[in-house]
Amino acid sequence: MLVADIARLAGIAREEHPGVSFVLLGHSMGSFAAQQYALDHSGFIEGLVLSGSGALDGLVHLAQTRKRAPLTS
C-alpha cells in the first residue's frame, strides 16, 4: 500500500511540477517502501535518498545496471 501511495503522490508532483527532477527520500520503514518504489518504477525516478535503512537485494542490482549520469549541483 505504501508503494502505491508513493506512486500516486509522485504522479501528482509530476503534474504540478513538470520538468522538475523527481528525487525520493525515504527514512526508516519509509526507506524500504522507497526502495521498492525505485525497483518498480525505476524509469520515473531521477534520484533516491535513503536514511536509516538496509538495502533490498534488487536495489543493489538495479543500481549496478543503470547507466545514468549522477545528479550534480
N, C-alpha and C positions, 0 to 999 in steps of 0.2 A: 504494500500500500504506500509506503514512503516513497519508493521509486516512481510510482505512478503520480504521486503528488508533486514530486520534483519535476517530472516531465510536463505536467500541466502548468506549473509555475514558470518553467523555462519557456514554454510557448507564449505565455502572456508577456514575459520580459522581452522576448524577441519581437513580438508585435508592437510593444510600446517603445522599444529602442532598437529599431532596425539598423543594421550595420555595426552595432557595438559587439565586441567580443564577449562570449559567454564563459565566464570563469566561475566554477562551482567550488564553494568552501564547505567542507564537512568536518565536524568535530565529534569525537567520541562515537556514540552509536550512529549519529548522522554521517560520520565518515564512511561507515560501511554501506549505508544507503547511497552515498555519493559515489563510492567505488562501483557499486552495481549499476548505477545510472551511467557512469562512464563506460562500462562494459557493454551495456545495452544500447547506448546512444552515442557512441564514440564519434560519429560523424557530425554531431551537433554541439560539440563542446570544444572550446579553444584552450581551456586550462582547468586544472584540478588542484586544489589545495587541501591537504589532509592534516588534521591535528588530532593528537590523542588516539592513534589508530594503528592497526596492523594491516598488512596488505592481503587482499584476496588473491589467490593464485592466478586467476585470469588477468588481473590488472597488471601484474609484472610482465606477462607475455604480451599484452596489448601495448604497453609502454615500449617494449623492446622492438616490436614490429612496426610501430607507427613511424613514419618518416615525415615529421612536421617540424618546421623551424621553431625554435624556442621563442617564447614571448620575450620581448626586450622592453626596457623602459626608456 
